[in-house]
Amino acid sequence: MAVSIKSPRVDALLEQLRLLTGRGATEIVREALEMELQRQRRLRRQKRLSAELPFLQEQAAGHARPFDPEALYDEQGLPA
């Protein structure tokens, strides 16, 4: 699929990046698209994990045991 830039602002930004980096337009657009795809995947994963978090917390709380720091040491205060 060919892409035609019809926005003067986008065209100007692309030209500025091309001049600053010395890279071609195709490489700049590819990199920007890959970065945006990664960002969108990360956001989707974060939303999914946020939705699952209450269930996971409830499960973990059901398996949790009270922690007794005294159990880490013997009568002389040395590690058990």
C-alpha positions in Angstrom: 0.0 0.0 0.0 1.5 3.3 -1.0 1.2 6.3 1.3 0.7 9.8 0.0 1.4 12.7 2.5 -1.3 15.3 2.0 -0.6 17.4 5.1 1.9 20.2 4.8 2.6 20.0 8.5 3.4 16.3 8.3 5.5 16.8 5.2 7.5 19.6 7.0 8.1 17.5 10.1 9.3 14.6 7.9 11.7 16.9 6.0 13.0 18.3 9.3 13.7 14.9 10.6 15.3 13.8 7.3 17.6 16.8 7.4 18.5 16.3 11.1 19.1 12.6 10.9 20.3 12.1 7.4 17.9 9.1 7.1 15.4 8.6 4.3 11.7 9.3 4.6 10.8 5.7 4.4 13.1 4.8 7.3 11.7 7.6 9.4 8.1 6.7 8.8 8.8 3.0 9.4 10.6 3.7 12.7 7.7 6.1 13.8 5.1 3.4 12.9 7.0 0.7 14.8 7.3 2.9 17.9 3.6 3.7 17.8 2.7 0.1 17.4 4.8 -0.9 20.4 3.2 1.9 22.4 -0.3 0.8 21.5 0.5 -2.8 22.3 1.9 -1.7 25.7 -1.2 0.4 26.4 -3.4 -2.6 25.5 -1.4 -4.9 27.8 -1.5 -2.4 30.7 -5.3 -2.1 30.3 -5.7 -5.9 30.3 -3.5 -6.2 33.4 -5.3 -3.4 35.2 -8.6 -5.2 34.6 -7.1 -8.5 35.9 -5.4 -7.0 38.9 -8.3 -7.1 41.4 -8.8 -10.8 40.7 -5.1 -11.5 41.1 -5.0 -9.6 44.3 -7.9 -11.5 45.7 -6.3 -14.8 44.7 -3.0 -13.8 46.3 -4.7 -12.7 49.5 -6.4 -16.2 49.7 -2.9 -17.8 49.7 -1.1 -15.4 51.9 0.1 -16.4 55.3 1.0 -14.1 58.2 4.7 -13.3 58.3 6.5 -13.7 61.6 9.9 -12.1 61.6 10.8 -13.8 64.8 10.7 -17.1 62.9 13.8 -16.0 61.0 16.0 -16.2 64.2 16.7 -18.8 66.8 16.8 -18.2 70.6 20.3 -16.7 70.4 19.2 -14.2 67.7 21.1 -16.0 64.9 19.5 -16.7 61.5 17.4 -19.9 61.7 
